[in-house]
Amino acid sequence: MTDPKIEYNWEGTQWGMVVDVDRCIGCEACMIACRAENNIPVVGAEQNAMGRIMDWIHLERYYSGEYPNVTAQFVPMLCQQCGNAPCESVCPVFASVHTTDGLNAQVYNRCVGTRFCANNCPYHVRKFNYFPPTWQAPLEQQLNPDVTTRKSGVMEKCTFCVQRIRKAELGARMDGVNVSDGQLRPACVQSCPTQALIFGDLNDTKSAVSTYGRSHRAVRVLEDENTDPHVIYLRPEKLDHAF
Amino acid sequence: MSFEQKLLKTIRALILIGAIFGAICLWVVQWWLTHPKKQPIAFSHKIHVGQRQISCFFCHTGVEHGDIAGVPSVQDCMQCHQVVANEQVVANERPEIQKLTGYWERKQPIEWFKVYKVPKHVHFSHKVHIAFLAKRNPDALKDPGKFICAQCHGDVSQMSTIAAPVGTVMLLTGNANPNTSMGFCVDCHHANGGPMDCTACHR
């Protein structure tokens, strides 16, 4: 559908994230924060064993070295919000669409559950509701009202906490200002104790993400797939073969 | 009369009966979906807004500062009704206010039937829409019911009962103004430069 040779020049605000792999200690606070913020159901051990775990952000572990000198490297993996997303071109109902501010949006009420997008995603970050999500008795009281609870048969994925983005944008619009850098933080960025995750506008040359994005350590995962990811990983200084 | 003629006549009659039956079914479904549901107290916006000229913001307090407009509590109703049309009238003359006093004395909240609903996957904020309309027309806040709320809710000062809004099912009556369909939202967003991407409402 889209010509892979086209280089997209998205204008205006382009939300992006920087993941400093050297700073990540693998505490999984981002995963818990994401669950709490985005009403992600717990599928249970049986479904988990079938690879149906619902985590919008998960940690990938990479070990390197021989036995006494083994080093572990944690890589938080979330939806890369690709500028040239493989999931978007295959959705038959346009449930996976691109917004003008660089988000790869998933419209739950459009989704019919073909799972084509998850098969086409090179990062394996799209999660499918195989069964109706349930919460045990008092837990349904703690759901975030800003986020839709998905039904069974619906694909879901990291949205960069779009509910927070829209809220901040509307607040800024009502005050007649722009969203300032660092004001807006998704749940994972907010909860990261070592500040391994940084969120901001990639098109703003003064923002933290674009500054880190110009670093010599900056890489994008599976860049040769020409997906133009909006998540930039800062490669470890010492060992560069983790990527 | 030949067999073919008889057959033709029977088919015609069947089609006619089917059409009438179908129309009745459609009408029943339409009525069932859109008829005004009975509220626990027959509250009239016509009296409060039309005759008494109370601002919408006076009772729906959340509307200017939050996403949800909110329904006033029994306490809010009794702020006025402890005096207004309660003490000085005989008990039988104002049965609805007597009902309200009953709720107040039993310390029981009123279970209003929710009329304006959007589906779960739609996230609507009253605050933002009021701020936008007030910005566009600075005089709007002097009479918000007429210039702001009526844009979507219709002229409630003339409604003794708030009819259930016509949602996505518009079979016979067509697209009415009190309306929570996506087309109604998108038309206005398109005309007034509102955000047009999906995540503005669906997230």
Interface residues (C-beta under 8 A of the other chain):
Chain A: V97 T99 T100 D101 L103 A105 V107 Y108 N109 R110 D146 V147 T148 T149 T159 V162 Q163 R166 L170 M174
Chain B: P119 K120 H121 H123 S125 V128 A131 P195 D197 C198 T199 A200 H202 R203
